[in-house]
């Protein structure tokens, strides 16, 4: 199972990082950690921003 992350300025190719895990559970756990860290920094899901 892999977790693929993309980031960069709008309108550019940006950067990509792929992390590979032994199983689905470990990939989901890594995604959860990443999501919590982003939310602590003020990020929100796209659909949450649209509903405001």
Protein Blocks (a to p, Z undefined) as FASTA:
>chain_A
ZZdddeddehiabjadddddfbfklmmmmmmmmmmmmmmnopacfklmmmZZ
